[in-house]
Amino acid sequence: MSRVRVNCFSMSFDGFAAGPDQTLDAPFGGRAGRDVAGWFTATRTFRTMIGADGGTEGPDDELAEHAMDDLGAWILGRNMFGPIRGPWPDDSWRGWWGDDPPYHCPVFVLTHHARAPITMEGGTVFHFVTGGIHEALARAKEAAGARDVRIGGGAATIRQYLEAKLIDTMHLAISPVVMGAGEPLLAGLDLHALGYGVTSHTTTPAAMHVMLARQ
């Protein structure tokens, strides 16, 4: 059965998913933002994604690897696609990952500004959705068929889907990093009232991995 899920979503110990001041050179918002995803970027799975050798093995890497299993579509917020704000100045920006992004399936990007789809190598096609989270999910589910839809973030996008009770399972990776400011993920959300509970957790030197599901 198709699920809507969040995998490998990193947040700091004080609850922030990204630091302030996102730029082309700092997609997570500066040093603290980079550190919060350090558990993931150190893994063999991530190193393979960027065409590099090495990387950590063990639970962190296993979670990163299996996060890509059985995916038929992704949904991303505008900031997860790139640092550009407002109307698209042109069609030159095509995402953070180069010509062959790791999605390898349709990706639906939430935006207020329409843009034609972008076909990339490896099966990734970026579609730009101006009708909000429900339109994006309907289109993603249609594209995914029996496979799962992954909500990739950022924090504001995940919050909207949580508030609408549309996420079935969620994996949060809590890094031992204090940001102090940035984009909060869970502030003001009553996960218990929304029906979510912890199903399992595991801790590594790099992060505490918490699995939640809607009961």
N, C-alpha and C positions, 0 to 999 in steps of 0.2 A: 504494500500500500504506500502510495506517495506521501512523503512527509515534508513539512516546512521546517528547516533546521538552521541553527547557527553552530558553526564549528570554529575552534581555534581563535576565538575572539579575545584579544588581550586587553587587560585593564590593569591599572596600577593598584597598589595596596590601598590608596585613598580614593579609588573609584573612578579614575579618569581613563578613558579609552584612547585619547590622543591629547598631545599638548597644544598650546596656542601657537599661532603664527605658522600654519602649514605653508610650505613653499615647494617649488620644484625639487630643490635639493634636500628638503626636510619633509617628506610626505606624512610623517607622524607628528610633526610640530616640534622639531628641535631635539636636543640630546635626550631629554627625559622621555620624549615620545619614541625615539629609537630604542631606548632601553626597555620600554614596556613590552616590545615585541621581540626582545633579544632571545628569549627561549626558542622562538620559532625560526628566526633567521640563522640561528646556530645549527639547526638540524640538517641531517643529510638530505631530507626531502626538499627543504628550501634550497640548499646548495645545488641540488640536481636541477631544480626549476630554473636557476640562473646560469646553468651550464658550468658549474664549478665542481671541484672534487671535495671530498672530505665531509665534515659535518658530524654532529653528535648522533649517537644511536640511543636506544632505550625508549622509555615511555614517551618522552617529548616527541621523538621522531615517529613513533608508532601512531600517536594521535594526529600528527601532521599528515602522515601518509594516508591514513584511513579517512581523514576528513574529505578526501577527494572521491571516495567510493560512491558509486550509484547516483551521481548527480546528473540531472537533465537540464537544469537551468539555474542561473544565479540572478539575484537582485542586488544592486548596489546603489547607494546614495551618490549624489553628484560629486562629493568630495573624494569618494573612493575611486572615481574615474580619473580625477585630475585636480589640479590646484586652481583652475580657471573659474572665476566667478562671473555671474551675470550672463548677458547674451554671448553666444559663441562668436568670437571675432572673426574666425575662419574655420576651416576644417583640418587644420594642421595637427592639432592635438588628438592623438589616437590611443591614449592610455599610458599607464606607468610601465608596462611590461615589454614594449617593443612590438615587433611584427608578429610574434607567436606567443600570445598571453597564455597563462596556464589554465584558463577556464575550459576550453575545448568543447563548448556548448553555447547556446544562446545566453546572453547577459542583458538584463533589463535595467537601465540606468534611470533613476528618478531625477527629473529636472523640470524647471519651469520654462525651459527654452527648447523648442523643437529642433531636431537635427535629423538628417537622413541616417539610416543604419550604416554601420561600418563593418565590413567583412574582413576578418583577419586570417592569418594562417592557423592551421590546426583545428578548424571547426568553430572558433570563437566568432560570434557576430554580436556586436553591441547595438541594442535597440534603445532609443531614447523615449521615455514615457512621461508625458506631461499631465496625465490624468490621475496621479496619486497612487497610493500604496495598493489599493484594491484592484485598480486596472493593471498595475504591474504584476500582481500576484496571479490574476486570472490569465494573463498572457504567458507568464512563466509556467504555470501549471499545464496549460495547453501545450506548450513547447516541450515540457518534461515528460508528459505522458505518465507512465507508471513509475518513473524515477523521481528522485527528490528534488526539491527546490531549496537552494542555500541562500540565506540572507547574509551577505558579506559585510554589511555595515555601511556607513559608520554608525556611531553611537545613536545619532538622532533617528536614523532609519530603523535600527533595531528597537528603539524605544517605541516608535509608532506601531510596529508590528506586535510588540509585547502588549501595548495598551489595547490593541484591537483583538487580543487573544488569538493571534493567527500563527504563532510559532509553536511547534509541537515539542521540539527538543533543543537544548542549548548547552554548548560547551564553552565555559569561560575559563581562560587561563589568567590567573591572578599573579602578576609578577611582583617580586619583592623590591618595588621601586616606588618612591614617593614623588608625585609630580607637583602637587600644590595647586595646580590650576589646569584648565583644559576642558575637554568635553566629557561630562559625567555620563555614565551609562545607566546606573540604577537609581540615582538620586530622585526621591519623590515617588518612586514606583513601589506599590505594595504587591510584591510578587505572590505572596500567599493569597491575597484577595483575588488576584488574577488567575489563581489555580496552579501556580508553579511550585514544585518542590524539588529538593535535591535527591537524586537517585544514586549517585556515587561520587567519590572524589579520590584523587591520588595526588601525592606531593613529590616533586623532584627538587633538586637544588635550584632549578631555574624558575619554577612556577608551581602554584597549586591549581590543579585542573579540577573544576567542579562541573558535574553533569546535572542538568535540570530537565524536567519534563513537565508538561501540563497534565495534571491528574484527571 
